[in-house]
Amino acid sequence: MNLDKPIGEIFVEEGYLTREELFEILGSREDTTEPLGDLLVRKKKITEKQKLKCLGLQMGVPFVDLTRMELDPAVTRIISHSAAIRLLAIPIEASAFSATVAMVDPLDLGALDELSALTGRDIDPLLATETDVREAVFRTFGAYDDLGEILGEAVKGVDVEGLRLSTTEEEEESSVNVVELREVGEGAPVVKLANALLIRAISMRASDIHIEPHQRKVRIRVRIDGLLQEIMVVPKDLQLPLASRIKLMAGLDIAERRAPQDGRCTLVSPQGEYDFRVSTYPSVFGETIVIRILDKNAAMIDLTKLGLSDSSFHSIAGRLEEPQGLILVTGPTGSGKTTTLYAAVHRLNEIHRNIITIEDPVEYQMEGITQANVNPRAGVTFASGLRSMLRQDPDVILVGEVRDSETAAIAVESALTGHLVLTSLHANDSAGAITRLIDMGIEPYLLGASITCSVAQRLVRTICPKCTEEYRPEPISLAKLQLPTDRSYLRGKGCDHCAKTGYRGRLGIYESLEITSGVRKMILEGCSSAEIHAYAEREGMESMRIDACQKILNGQTTVEEALRVTMEAA
């Protein structure tokens, strides 16, 4: 272990940057809390794996690239699937007395002791990325069970009474049920089908599950990286039992099928802890059910990991340091606004700040923050909740969404009276958010005095790292983005890793409009959003399309994806 040696010196010794570059970066960085390795990755000076290799040298633990290894199932399976997921570890070599294990945290003594007990061997830990470990676990164990086989069992006979297995009386009485999945194979056939469906969706990185009844079948689709994919078709006979099981898990009334319902449950599985928001809607052929999957770890994302350009990051981080003001995050549904707001709150979450939120609903629970749900039946709306929280001595206020003029007025008033207010708004671009608030009845002089930053964003799919290839996009597409036509670009060819799509994961594209004196003057003069946007671009603001083009040139996304996502914002 070489913890005495600064990590920057190790980056220089490994040849990833010169000492002059190191001194220049250290001298220019504004956020001294951001780890140097993360800063270098964000600035594209090094890769994530190069960072971990150097951290491994500092800790005295070798780094291993699992993507370059052929894993022996006889070795990797010396620990169970659940242990591998829970400990984020995968054995790669084993003898009678010792085992070499790739781990995300090789300094976790508790995990090392547990691995030693599970394997009956001494453990030699190696450092690996979390993505590589999870991929290795998936390659070794696959999904929990074959959905087709479980579906066959369910078709043979449905025990509706068996739907109550795995849910205790206490869970049924609580507003948020907690369902523990130790094994998918437990319980009645429909219970197993529902459990396997949830686990499969998690393993596929899905954000939503759609259960859609049709005249003679039930179609099940999942949304991965923003697009829906069909994964199975369920016989019509299973429609009611499957819907009832899911409604029971979410604490809904299984007897009510004619009115929409909303519920929630927490799933504790070997893959981690997830929240599920369940929504039912009565359609012609029965209840349509949409399940939103919320990974609790997603709330802990750092602002530096969102894909912000340097200019956008410094703009947002600077406004977050101010004691008061209104910060808007805009974009359509599913554009990642909540993730950005939570990343901002996570950055502000310090012991000397009182942070209070009002959301619909609370998507991720964060330690050290007071969070509340909108509850119209109890008279708690965004507006009334915002009024009440002002009496709780807050420093920072997060309003999930501004939907009406009353909420907008109170948010602006709060920003003017010494609070830092963060909220989201549906608008096409950063300047459009300003005119949207004015349309809601906010006086321009109040808005100009309160708002400090308006951030617009979208999500683009990123190129699969396992099947990257060079290609020449259509000249007309390059012309729309004003990209050079005399060079090649990258795309994903399509492989098993990305389900033949060529894409895996998503990344944000942003534009951050700082409210300067010039912009304030335009707000007071009643200028249109197009005029404000054009002025901001002349003053140096990078639009979302420019940010998307930079990510194309960096090899992170494709020309076609950037056009698809930025067409309406252009």
C-alpha positions as CSV (number, residue, x, y, z in Angstrom):
1,M,0.0,0.0,0.0
2,N,1.3,3.4,-1.0
3,L,-1.2,5.8,0.4
4,D,1.5,8.3,1.3
5,K,2.2,9.0,-2.4
6,P,-0.3,11.5,-3.9
7,I,-2.5,10.0,-6.6
8,G,-1.4,12.8,-9.0
9,E,2.2,11.6,-8.8
10,I,1.0,8.1,-9.8
11,F,-0.9,9.4,-12.8
12,V,2.4,11.1,-13.9
13,E,4.5,8.0,-13.3
14,E,2.1,5.9,-15.3
15,G,2.5,8.4,-18.2
16,Y,-1.1,9.5,-18.4
17,L,-0.2,13.2,-18.1
18,T,2.9,15.3,-17.7
19,R,3.8,17.0,-14.4
20,E,3.1,20.4,-16.1
21,E,-0.4,19.3,-17.1
22,L,-1.0,18.0,-13.5
23,F,0.0,21.4,-12.0
24,E,-2.1,23.3,-14.5
25,I,-5.2,21.1,-13.7
26,L,-4.6,21.4,-10.0
27,G,-4.2,25.1,-10.2
28,S,-7.3,25.7,-12.3
29,R,-9.8,23.5,-10.7
30,E,-12.6,25.3,-8.9
31,D,-14.2,22.4,-7.0
32,T,-11.5,21.1,-4.6
33,T,-13.9,18.5,-3.2
34,E,-14.0,16.6,-6.5
35,P,-11.4,13.8,-6.5
36,L,-8.6,14.3,-8.9
37,G,-9.2,11.0,-10.7
38,D,-12.8,12.0,-11.3
39,L,-11.8,15.4,-12.6
40,L,-9.3,13.8,-15.0
41,V,-11.9,11.4,-16.3
42,R,-14.4,14.2,-16.8
43,K,-11.8,16.2,-18.7
44,K,-11.1,13.1,-20.9
45,K,-7.5,13.1,-19.8
46,I,-7.7,9.5,-18.6
47,T,-10.3,6.7,-18.8
48,E,-12.2,5.2,-15.8
49,K,-10.1,2.1,-16.0
50,Q,-6.8,4.0,-16.0
51,K,-8.0,5.9,-12.9
52,L,-8.8,2.6,-11.1
53,K,-5.4,1.2,-12.2
54,C,-3.7,4.1,-10.5
55,L,-5.9,3.9,-7.4
56,G,-5.0,0.2,-7.2
57,L,-1.3,1.1,-7.3
58,Q,-1.9,3.6,-4.5
59,M,-3.8,1.0,-2.4
60,G,-1.4,-1.8,-3.2
61,V,-4.2,-3.8,-5.0
62,P,-3.7,-4.8,-8.6
63,F,-6.4,-3.7,-11.2
64,V,-7.9,-6.3,-13.5
65,D,-9.8,-5.7,-16.7
66,L,-12.6,-8.3,-16.7
67,T,-13.6,-7.6,-20.2
68,R,-10.3,-9.1,-21.4
69,M,-10.7,-12.3,-19.5
70,E,-12.4,-15.7,-20.2
71,L,-14.0,-16.6,-16.9
72,D,-14.3,-20.3,-15.9
73,P,-17.9,-20.9,-14.6
74,A,-16.5,-23.6,-12.3
75,V,-14.5,-20.9,-10.5
76,T,-16.9,-18.0,-10.6
77,R,-19.7,-20.2,-9.2
78,I,-17.9,-21.0,-6.0
79,I,-20.0,-18.2,-4.5
80,S,-23.7,-17.8,-5.1
81,H,-25.4,-15.3,-7.4
82,S,-26.8,-13.4,-4.5
83,A,-23.5,-13.2,-2.7
84,A,-21.8,-12.0,-5.9
85,I,-24.3,-9.2,-6.4
86,R,-24.5,-8.2,-2.8
87,L,-20.7,-8.1,-2.3
88,L,-20.0,-6.9,-5.9
89,A,-17.3,-9.5,-6.3
90,I,-16.6,-12.4,-8.7
91,P,-13.9,-15.1,-8.3
92,I,-11.6,-15.5,-11.3
93,E,-9.0,-18.0,-10.0
94,A,-9.1,-20.6,-7.3
95,S,-6.9,-23.3,-5.8
96,A,-7.5,-25.6,-2.9
97,F,-6.3,-23.0,-0.4
98,S,-6.9,-19.6,-2.0
99,A,-9.1,-17.7,-4.4
100,T,-8.5,-14.6,-6.4
101,V,-11.5,-12.3,-6.4
102,A,-12.2,-9.2,-8.5
103,M,-14.0,-6.7,-6.3
104,V,-15.3,-3.1,-6.5
105,D,-14.1,-2.4,-3.0
106,P,-11.1,-4.6,-2.2
107,L,-10.5,-2.8,1.1
108,D,-13.9,-3.9,2.5
109,L,-12.7,-6.2,5.3
110,G,-16.2,-7.4,6.1
111,A,-16.7,-8.5,2.5
112,L,-13.3,-10.2,2.5
113,D,-14.1,-12.1,5.6
114,E,-17.5,-13.2,4.2
115,L,-15.9,-14.3,0.9
116,S,-13.3,-16.3,2.9
117,A,-16.1,-18.0,4.9
118,L,-18.2,-18.7,1.7
119,T,-15.3,-20.2,-0.2
120,G,-13.3,-21.8,2.6
121,R,-10.2,-20.2,1.1
122,D,-7.9,-17.3,1.7
123,I,-8.9,-14.3,-0.5
124,D,-6.5,-12.4,-2.8
125,P,-8.5,-9.3,-3.9
126,L,-8.2,-7.4,-7.1
127,L,-9.7,-4.1,-8.1
128,A,-12.3,-4.0,-10.9
129,T,-14.9,-1.5,-12.2
130,E,-18.5,-2.0,-10.9
131,T,-19.8,-2.3,-14.5
132,D,-17.3,-5.1,-15.3
133,V,-18.1,-7.0,-12.1
134,R,-21.9,-6.8,-12.8
135,E,-21.3,-7.9,-16.4
136,A,-19.2,-10.8,-15.2
137,V,-21.9,-11.9,-12.8
138,F,-24.5,-11.7,-15.5
139,R,-22.3,-13.7,-17.9
140,T,-21.8,-16.3,-15.2
141,F,-25.3,-16.7,-13.8
142,G,-27.6,-15.1,-16.4
143,A,-31.1,-14.1,-15.3
144,Y,-32.6,-15.8,-12.3
145,D,-34.9,-18.1,-14.1
146,D,-36.1,-18.7,-17.6
147,L,-39.3,-16.7,-18.0
148,G,-40.7,-19.1,-20.6
149,E,-40.4,-22.0,-18.2
150,I,-42.0,-20.1,-15.3
151,L,-44.7,-18.9,-17.7
152,G,-45.4,-22.5,-18.6
153,E,-45.9,-23.4,-15.0
154,A,-48.3,-20.4,-14.5
155,V,-50.4,-21.4,-17.5
156,K,-50.9,-24.9,-16.1
157,G,-52.8,-23.7,-13.1
158,V,-53.3,-20.4,-11.4
159,D,-53.8,-20.3,-7.6
160,V,-55.2,-16.9,-7.0
161,E,-55.1,-17.5,-3.2
162,G,-51.4,-18.1,-3.6
163,L,-50.9,-14.5,-4.7
164,R,-50.7,-13.5,-1.0
165,L,-47.5,-15.5,-0.5
166,S,-44.4,-13.4,0.3
167,T,-46.4,-10.4,1.6
168,T,-47.0,-10.1,5.3
169,E,-50.0,-8.6,7.0
170,E,-47.9,-5.7,8.2
171,E,-46.8,-5.0,4.6
172,E,-50.3,-5.0,3.4
173,E,-51.3,-2.4,6.0
174,S,-48.3,-0.1,5.2
175,S,-48.4,2.6,2.6
176,V,-45.2,1.3,1.0
177,N,-45.0,-2.5,0.9
178,V,-41.6,-4.1,1.3
179,V,-41.3,-7.3,-0.7
180,E,-38.3,-9.5,-0.2
181,L,-37.2,-11.8,-3.0
182,R,-34.8,-14.4,-1.8
183,E,-35.4,-16.8,-4.6
184,V,-37.6,-16.3,-7.7
185,G,-38.8,-19.9,-7.5
186,E,-40.7,-19.4,-4.2
187,G,-44.5,-19.3,-4.0
188,A,-47.3,-20.0,-6.5
189,P,-46.7,-20.0,-10.2
190,V,-48.1,-16.4,-10.7
191,V,-46.0,-15.2,-7.8
192,K,-42.9,-16.7,-9.5
193,L,-43.9,-15.1,-12.8
194,A,-44.2,-11.7,-11.3
195,N,-41.0,-12.0,-9.3
196,A,-39.1,-13.2,-12.4
197,L,-40.5,-10.4,-14.5
198,L,-39.3,-7.8,-12.0
199,I,-35.8,-9.4,-11.7
200,R,-35.5,-9.7,-15.5
201,A,-36.4,-6.1,-16.0
202,I,-33.8,-5.0,-13.4
203,S,-31.1,-7.2,-15.0
204,M,-31.9,-5.6,-18.4
205,R,-31.4,-2.1,-16.9
206,A,-35.1,-1.2,-17.7
207,S,-36.6,2.0,-16.3
208,D,-40.3,0.9,-16.8
209,I,-42.3,-2.3,-17.3
210,H,-45.5,-2.1,-19.4
211,I,-48.2,-4.8,-19.0
212,E,-50.7,-4.2,-21.8
213,P,-53.8,-6.3,-22.2
214,H,-55.1,-6.9,-25.7
215,Q,-58.1,-8.8,-27.0
216,R,-56.5,-12.3,-27.0
217,K,-53.2,-11.7,-25.2
218,V,-51.2,-9.6,-22.7
219,R,-48.1,-7.9,-24.1
220,I,-45.2,-7.1,-21.8
221,R,-42.7,-4.5,-22.8
222,V,-39.8,-2.8,-21.0
223,R,-38.2,0.6,-21.6
224,I,-34.4,0.4,-21.9
225,D,-32.4,3.5,-22.6
226,G,-35.6,5.4,-23.4
227,L,-37.1,3.0,-26.0
228,L,-39.6,0.2,-25.4
229,Q,-38.8,-3.4,-26.3
230,E,-41.2,-6.3,-26.1
231,I,-39.9,-9.2,-24.0
232,M,-42.8,-11.6,-23.8
233,V,-46.5,-12.3,-24.5
234,V,-48.6,-13.7,-21.7
235,P,-51.8,-15.7,-22.3
236,K,-55.1,-13.9,-21.6
237,D,-55.9,-16.3,-18.8
238,L,-53.1,-14.9,-16.8
239,Q,-54.1,-11.3,-17.1
240,L,-56.2,-11.0,-14.0
241,P,-54.0,-13.1,-11.6
242,L,-50.8,-11.3,-12.8
243,A,-52.5,-7.9,-12.3
244,S,-53.8,-8.9,-8.9
245,R,-50.4,-10.1,-7.7
246,I,-48.7,-6.8,-8.8
247,K,-51.5,-4.7,-7.2
248,L,-51.1,-6.6,-4.0
249,M,-47.4,-6.0,-3.9
250,A,-48.1,-2.2,-4.4
251,G,-50.8,-2.1,-1.7
252,L,-53.7,-1.5,-4.2
253,D,-57.3,-2.6,-4.1
254,I,-57.5,-5.8,-6.3
255,A,-61.3,-5.6,-6.4
256,E,-61.2,-2.1,-8.0
257,R,-60.7,-2.5,-11.8
258,R,-62.7,0.4,-13.2
259,A,-60.7,3.3,-11.8
260,P,-57.0,4.2,-12.1
261,Q,-54.9,3.5,-9.0
262,D,-51.4,4.4,-8.0
263,G,-49.2,2.5,-5.5
264,R,-45.7,1.8,-4.5
265,C,-43.5,-1.0,-3.1
266,T,-39.9,-1.6,-2.2
267,L,-38.2,-4.7,-3.6
268,V,-35.3,-6.2,-1.6
269,S,-33.5,-8.7,-3.9
270,P,-30.0,-10.1,-4.2
271,Q,-29.4,-7.5,-6.9
272,G,-30.0,-4.6,-4.5
273,E,-32.9,-2.5,-3.2
274,Y,-35.4,-1.0,-5.6
275,D,-38.5,1.1,-5.4
276,F,-41.4,0.4,-7.8
277,R,-44.1,3.0,-8.6
278,V,-47.1,1.1,-9.9
279,S,-49.9,2.8,-12.0
280,T,-53.0,1.1,-13.3
281,Y,-55.3,2.4,-16.0
282,P,-58.6,0.8,-17.1
283,S,-58.5,0.1,-20.8
284,V,-61.0,-1.6,-23.1
285,F,-59.4,-5.0,-22.6
286,G,-58.6,-4.7,-18.9
287,E,-56.1,-2.9,-16.7
288,T,-52.9,-1.6,-18.2
289,I,-50.2,-1.6,-15.6
290,V,-47.0,0.5,-15.8
291,I,-44.2,-0.1,-13.2
292,R,-41.5,2.5,-12.8
293,I,-38.3,1.0,-11.5
294,L,-36.3,3.3,-9.2
295,D,-32.8,2.2,-8.2
296,K,-32.1,3.8,-4.8
297,N,-28.4,4.1,-5.6
298,A,-29.2,6.4,-8.5
299,A,-30.0,9.2,-6.1
300,M,-26.4,9.3,-5.0
301,I,-25.1,10.3,-8.4
302,D,-22.6,13.1,-8.3
303,L,-23.0,16.3,-10.4
304,T,-19.7,15.6,-12.0
305,K,-21.0,12.2,-13.4
306,L,-23.9,13.6,-15.4
307,G,-22.0,14.3,-18.6
308,L,-22.0,18.1,-18.1
309,S,-19.5,20.1,-20.3
310,D,-17.0,22.2,-18.4
311,S,-18.9,25.4,-19.0
312,S,-22.3,24.0,-18.0
313,F,-20.8,22.4,-14.9
314,H,-19.1,25.6,-13.7
315,S,-22.3,27.5,-14.4
316,I,-24.5,25.2,-12.4
317,A,-22.0,24.6,-9.6
318,G,-21.5,28.3,-9.2
319,R,-25.2,29.1,-8.9
320,L,-25.6,26.3,-6.3
321,E,-23.0,28.0,-4.1
322,E,-25.1,31.1,-3.9
323,P,-27.3,31.5,-0.8
324,Q,-30.5,32.3,-2.6
325,G,-32.1,32.3,-6.1
326,L,-34.2,30.2,-8.4
327,I,-32.6,27.4,-10.4
328,L,-34.8,25.8,-13.1
329,V,-34.2,22.4,-14.7
330,T,-36.3,22.0,-17.9
331,G,-37.1,19.3,-20.4
332,P,-39.8,16.8,-21.4
333,T,-40.9,13.8,-19.4
334,G,-38.1,11.2,-19.1
335,S,-35.3,13.7,-19.9
336,G,-33.5,13.1,-16.5
337,K,-34.7,16.3,-14.7
338,T,-35.2,14.5,-11.4
339,T,-31.7,13.0,-11.6
340,T,-30.1,16.4,-12.2
341,L,-32.1,17.9,-9.3
342,Y,-31.1,15.1,-6.9
343,A,-27.4,15.4,-8.0
344,A,-27.6,19.1,-7.2
345,V,-29.2,18.4,-3.8
346,H,-26.7,15.7,-3.1
347,R,-23.9,18.2,-3.7
348,L,-25.6,20.7,-1.3
349,N,-26.3,18.1,1.4
350,E,-24.1,19.2,4.3
351,I,-24.7,19.4,8.0
352,H,-25.1,23.2,8.1
353,R,-27.9,23.3,5.5
354,N,-31.6,22.5,6.1
355,I,-32.9,21.0,2.9
356,I,-36.6,20.3,2.4
357,T,-38.4,18.8,-0.6
358,I,-42.0,18.5,-1.8
359,E,-42.3,15.9,-4.6
360,D,-44.9,13.9,-6.5
361,P,-43.9,11.4,-5.4
362,V,-40.6,11.1,-3.6
363,E,-38.6,9.0,-6.1
364,Y,-35.4,8.5,-4.0
365,Q,-35.0,8.8,-0.3
366,M,-31.8,10.7,0.7
367,E,-30.2,10.6,4.1
368,G,-30.1,13.9,5.9
369,I,-32.9,15.6,3.9
370,T,-36.5,16.2,4.8
371,Q,-38.7,14.9,2.0
372,A,-42.5,15.0,1.6
373,N,-45.0,13.7,-0.9
374,V,-47.8,15.7,-2.5
375,N,-51.1,14.3,-1.1
376,P,-54.1,16.1,-2.6
377,R,-56.6,14.0,-0.5
378,A,-55.0,15.5,2.6
379,G,-54.8,18.9,1.1
380,V,-51.1,18.8,0.5
381,T,-50.4,20.2,-3.0
382,F,-47.1,21.7,-4.3
383,A,-48.4,25.2,-3.4
384,S,-49.6,24.4,0.1
385,G,-46.6,22.2,0.9
386,L,-44.3,24.9,-0.3
387,R,-46.1,27.4,2.0
388,S,-45.7,25.1,5.0
389,M,-42.1,24.3,4.5
390,L,-41.2,28.0,4.5
391,R,-42.1,27.9,8.3
392,Q,-39.5,25.0,8.7
393,D,-36.5,27.4,8.5
394,P,-35.1,25.9,5.2
395,D,-31.9,26.9,3.5
396,V,-32.6,24.9,0.3
397,I,-36.0,24.0,-1.1
398,L,-36.6,21.5,-3.8
399,V,-40.0,21.6,-5.6
400,G,-40.5,18.5,-7.7
401,E,-42.3,20.4,-10.5
402,V,-43.9,23.8,-11.1
403,R,-47.3,23.0,-12.6
404,D,-49.5,26.0,-11.9
405,S,-49.3,29.8,-11.3
406,E,-49.7,29.5,-7.5
407,T,-46.7,27.2,-7.1
408,A,-44.7,29.3,-9.5
409,A,-45.5,32.5,-7.5
410,I,-44.5,31.0,-4.1
411,A,-41.3,29.5,-5.6
412,V,-40.3,33.0,-6.9
413,E,-41.2,34.6,-3.6
414,S,-39.2,32.1,-1.7
415,A,-36.1,32.8,-3.9
416,L,-36.6,36.5,-3.3
417,T,-36.7,36.1,0.5
418,G,-33.4,34.4,1.0
419,H,-33.9,30.7,0.0
420,L,-32.2,28.6,-2.7
421,V,-35.0,27.1,-4.7
422,L,-34.5,24.2,-7.1
423,T,-37.4,23.0,-9.3
424,S,-38.3,21.5,-12.7
425,L,-40.5,22.8,-15.4
426,H,-41.7,21.4,-18.8
427,A,-40.2,23.6,-21.5
428,N,-38.4,23.0,-24.8
429,D,-35.2,24.9,-23.9
430,S,-33.6,27.0,-21.2
431,A,-35.0,30.3,-22.5
432,G,-38.5,28.8,-23.0
433,A,-38.7,28.2,-19.3
434,I,-38.5,31.9,-18.6
435,T,-41.4,32.8,-21.0
436,R,-43.4,29.8,-19.6
437,L,-43.2,31.3,-16.1
438,I,-44.3,34.7,-17.4
439,D,-47.2,33.0,-19.1
440,M,-48.1,31.5,-15.7
441,G,-48.5,35.0,-14.4
442,I,-45.1,35.8,-12.9
443,E,-44.3,39.5,-13.3
444,P,-41.1,39.9,-15.4
445,Y,-39.5,42.1,-12.8
446,L,-39.9,39.5,-10.1
447,L,-38.7,36.7,-12.3
448,G,-35.6,38.7,-13.4
449,A,-34.8,39.4,-9.8
450,S,-35.2,35.8,-8.6
451,I,-34.0,33.4,-11.3
452,T,-30.2,32.8,-11.5
453,C,-29.9,29.8,-13.9
454,S,-32.1,27.8,-16.3
455,V,-30.8,24.4,-17.4
456,A,-32.3,22.5,-20.3
457,Q,-31.5,18.8,-20.9
458,R,-32.2,15.7,-22.9
459,L,-30.8,12.1,-22.7
460,V,-29.0,10.5,-25.6
461,R,-28.1,6.8,-25.9
462,T,-24.4,6.1,-25.7
463,I,-22.5,3.8,-28.1
464,C,-22.0,0.3,-26.9
465,P,-18.3,-0.1,-25.9
466,K,-18.2,-3.8,-27.0
467,C,-19.1,-3.4,-30.7
468,T,-17.8,0.1,-31.7
469,E,-17.0,0.6,-35.4
470,E,-16.3,3.5,-37.7
471,Y,-18.8,4.6,-40.3
472,R,-19.7,7.5,-42.6
473,P,-23.1,9.1,-41.7
474,E,-25.3,10.5,-44.4
475,P,-24.0,14.0,-45.5
476,I,-27.5,15.5,-45.0
477,S,-27.4,14.4,-41.4
478,L,-24.0,15.9,-40.8
479,A,-25.1,19.1,-42.5
480,K,-28.0,19.5,-40.1
481,L,-25.6,19.3,-37.2
482,Q,-22.9,21.4,-39.0
483,L,-20.4,18.6,-38.5
484,P,-17.4,18.0,-40.9
485,T,-18.1,15.5,-43.7
486,D,-14.4,14.6,-44.4
487,R,-14.0,12.3,-41.4
488,S,-15.5,9.0,-40.1
489,Y,-17.5,8.7,-36.9
490,L,-18.3,5.9,-34.4
491,R,-21.4,3.8,-33.9
492,G,-22.3,0.5,-32.3
493,K,-22.5,-2.4,-34.8
494,G,-24.8,-4.4,-32.5
495,C,-23.9,-7.3,-30.2
496,D,-25.3,-9.4,-27.3
497,H,-24.0,-6.9,-24.8
498,C,-26.3,-4.2,-26.2
499,A,-29.2,-6.5,-27.4
500,K,-28.2,-5.8,-31.0
501,T,-29.1,-2.1,-30.7
502,G,-25.6,-0.6,-30.9
503,Y,-26.4,1.5,-27.8
504,R,-25.9,0.8,-24.1
505,G,-26.7,3.4,-21.4
506,R,-27.6,7.1,-21.7
507,L,-25.9,10.4,-21.2
508,G,-27.2,13.9,-20.6
509,I,-26.8,16.8,-23.1
510,Y,-27.3,20.2,-21.5
511,E,-27.5,23.9,-22.0
512,S,-27.1,26.2,-19.1
513,L,-28.5,29.7,-19.4
514,E,-27.0,32.0,-16.8
515,I,-29.2,35.0,-16.0
516,T,-26.8,37.9,-16.6
517,S,-27.6,41.6,-16.5
518,G,-28.2,41.4,-20.3
519,V,-30.7,38.6,-20.0
520,R,-32.5,40.3,-17.1
521,K,-32.9,43.4,-19.3
522,M,-34.4,41.3,-22.0
523,I,-36.8,39.7,-19.5
524,L,-38.0,43.1,-18.4
525,E,-38.4,44.2,-22.0
526,G,-40.6,41.2,-22.7
527,C,-38.4,39.6,-25.3
528,S,-39.3,36.2,-26.8
529,S,-37.6,33.0,-25.8
530,A,-36.0,32.8,-29.2
531,E,-34.5,36.3,-28.8
532,I,-33.2,35.4,-25.3
533,H,-31.7,32.1,-26.6
534,A,-30.0,33.8,-29.5
535,Y,-28.5,36.5,-27.2
536,A,-27.3,33.9,-24.8
537,E,-25.6,31.9,-27.6
538,R,-23.9,35.1,-28.7
539,E,-22.7,35.6,-25.2
540,G,-21.1,32.1,-25.2
541,M,-23.8,29.7,-24.1
542,E,-23.5,26.2,-25.6
543,S,-26.8,24.9,-26.8
544,M,-27.9,21.3,-26.3
545,R,-27.2,20.6,-30.0
546,I,-23.7,21.9,-29.6
547,D,-23.2,19.7,-26.5
548,A,-24.6,16.7,-28.5
549,C,-22.1,17.4,-31.4
550,Q,-19.2,17.5,-28.9
551,K,-20.3,14.1,-27.6
552,I,-20.4,12.8,-31.2
553,L,-16.9,14.0,-31.8
554,N,-15.8,12.4,-28.5
555,G,-17.2,9.1,-29.7
556,Q,-19.9,8.9,-27.0
557,T,-23.0,8.9,-29.2
558,T,-24.0,8.9,-32.8
559,V,-25.2,11.5,-35.4
560,E,-28.5,9.8,-35.7
561,E,-29.2,9.7,-32.0
562,A,-28.3,13.4,-31.6
563,L,-30.7,14.3,-34.4
564,R,-33.5,12.2,-32.9
565,V,-33.2,13.8,-29.5
566,T,-32.5,17.4,-30.4
567,M,-34.9,17.8,-33.3
568,E,-37.6,19.4,-31.2
569,A,-35.1,21.6,-29.3
570,A,-33.4,22.8,-32.5
